[in-house]
Amino acid sequence: MPNTAKLTVFYDGACPVCEREISFYRRRRGAERISWIDVSRARGTEIAPGLSREQALARFHVRDAEGRLVSGGEAFASLWAALPGFRVVGRVFQARPLVWVLNHGYTLFLRVRPRLQAFARARQPSARGAFPPWLVRELRSDHAGETGAIAIYRGILAVSRSATLRTFASAHLKTEQDHLALIETILPARSRSALLPLWRLAGFLTGAMPALFGGRAVFATIAAVETFVDRHYAAQVDRLSREGSHAEVRSLLERCRQDEARHRDEARQACDGSPGAFARAWCRMVGAGSAVAVAIARHI
């Protein structure tokens, strides 16, 4: 009978630290009986039943043969137990209280992971100035866009007192901050837009002004912005795919694109009814302004 997977591993292939560690395990004996899923390449918001894409990117997860989903240090213990060369270690750390120690250590690792990711990317050839000029321009526009996106949600939070809007804006703000941090690990400060104060001001006003008119105006604005951003990232990902170059950058941008598409869909769903004529005109202006800002940020 053919071997069936004893374990399903969900990992972030866009993280250089995670990718290197998973590559090590995939070269070990017994790895062929494990199903390996790169979450950064997956589409949609749900990776597997009970596991969202956001959760899978935030923590290491595995699903065992019985269908039990575990994460963090406990997930590593399950992975080790499934590999013959690590089986004894895995079984030892599956016992309590050692599994608690392992989970606690993994939590500490998560706190320093962003610094380790930045260090790993800095050591890769692509992060040491090997990007073609067109990609540097695109990354500059992405950095400027994420800077503006953070300001949009800060503008909403500065004006709105609605609990629903504030929850919506706070959650999206965290995602945009994560995007900016990711881009800053591969785009040197000298290559970033010189007009960042302008993008912050424009973003703040783009969030604050519709917040004065309530939730429908905010959700319509976010849907318009994210529709443009989704297409912007998709064009970059498509070009990198055609050229077959800079796979890590492509994965990073695709990860950002999927998050932005999810933001767009959430805003559309939250927008109760079709926007009025004024809101439609405002959204067209926001879309056009975004296109102009990208064109400028590519060069300045």
Residue pairs with C-beta under 8 A, 6 or more apart in sequence:
3 32
3 33
4 33
5 33
5 34
5 35
5 65
6 33
6 34
6 64
6 65
6 82
7 33
7 34
7 35
7 62
7 63
7 64
7 65
7 78
7 79
7 82
8 34
8 35
8 37
8 48
8 62
8 63
9 22
9 25
9 34
9 35
9 36
9 37
9 61
9 62
9 79
10 37
10 39
10 47
10 48
10 51
10 56
10 60
10 61
10 62
10 63
11 18
11 19
11 22
11 36
11 37
11 38
11 39
11 60
12 18
12 19
12 38
12 39
12 40
12 56
12 57
13 19
13 22
13 38
13 39
13 40
13 41
13 251
14 40
14 248
14 251
14 252
14 255
15 40
15 113
15 117
16 117
16 120
16 121
16 124
16 248
17 113
17 116
17 117
17 120
18 60
20 120
22 36
25 31
25 79
25 83
26 36
28 83
28 85
28 86
29 83
29 84
29 85
30 82
30 83
30 84
30 85
31 83
33 82
34 79
34 82
34 83
37 47
37 48
39 47
39 53
39 56
39 57
40 57
40 251
40 252
40 254
40 255
41 251
41 254
42 53
42 56
43 258
44 53
44 258
45 52
45 53
45 54
45 262
46 52
46 53
47 53
47 56
48 63
48 69
50 69
51 61
51 63
51 69
53 258
55 61
55 71
57 255
59 71
59 72
59 75
59 106
59 110
60 71
60 72
60 75
60 76
60 106
61 69
61 70
61 71
61 75
62 69
62 70
62 71
62 75
62 78
62 79
63 69
63 70
64 70
64 78
70 78
72 102
72 103
72 106
72 107
73 93
73 99
73 101
73 102
73 103
73 104
73 105
73 106
74 94
74 99
74 102
74 103
76 93
76 102
76 106
77 90
77 93
77 94
77 99
77 102
78 90
78 94
79 86
79 90
80 86
80 87
80 89
80 90
80 93
81 87
81 90
81 91
81 94
82 90
83 90
92 98
93 99
93 101
93 102
114 181
117 185
118 185
121 127
121 185
121 186
121 248
122 128
122 185
124 248
126 186
126 246
126 248
126 249
127 185
127 186
129 188
131 139
131 246
131 249
135 236
135 240
135 246
135 249
136 187
136 191
137 298
137 299
138 236
138 298
139 183
139 186
139 187
139 191
139 249
140 187
140 191
140 192
140 193
140 297
140 298
141 193
141 232
141 294
141 297
141 298
142 183
142 187
142 232
142 233
142 236
142 253
142 256
143 180
143 183
143 184
143 187
143 192
143 193
143 297
144 192
144 193
144 195
144 196
144 199
144 293
144 294
144 297
145 199
145 229
145 232
145 290
145 293
145 294
145 297
146 176
146 179
146 180
146 183
146 256
147 180
147 193
147 196
147 199
147 200
147 203
148 199
148 200
148 202
148 203
148 206
148 293
149 176
149 179
149 203
149 225
149 229
150 173
150 176
150 177
150 180
150 200
150 203
151 199
151 200
151 201
151 202
151 203
151 204
151 206
151 207
152 203
152 204
152 206
152 207
152 221
152 222
152 225
153 169
153 170
153 172
153 173
153 176
153 207
154 173
154 203
154 204
154 207
155 203
155 204
155 205
155 206
155 207
155 208
155 209
155 211
156 165
156 166
156 169
156 207
156 208
156 210
156 211
156 218
157 166
157 169
157 170
157 173
158 204
158 207
158 208
158 211
159 207
159 208
159 211
159 212
160 166
160 169
160 211
160 218
162 214
162 215
164 215
164 270
165 211
165 215
165 218
168 218
168 219
168 266
168 270
169 207
169 218
172 222
172 263
175 259
175 263
179 256
179 259
182 252
182 255
182 256
183 252
183 256
186 249
186 252
193 199
193 297
193 300
194 300
195 296
195 297
195 300
199 293
199 297
202 289
202 293
206 221
206 225
206 286
206 289
207 218
207 221
210 217
210 218
210 220
210 221
210 282
211 217
211 218
215 270
215 272
216 271
216 272
216 273
216 275
216 279
217 275
217 279
217 282
219 267
219 268
219 270
219 271
220 267
220 271
220 275
220 279
220 282
220 283
221 282
221 283
221 286
222 263
222 264
222 267
223 264
223 267
223 268
223 271
223 283
224 283
224 284
224 286
224 287
225 286
225 287
225 290
226 260
226 261
226 263
226 264
226 267
227 264
227 287
228 287
228 290
228 291
229 257
229 260
229 264
229 290
230 257
230 260
230 261
230 264
232 294
233 253
233 254
233 256
233 257
233 260
234 257
236 253
237 250
237 253
237 254
237 257
240 246
240 247
240 249
240 250
240 253
241 250
275 283
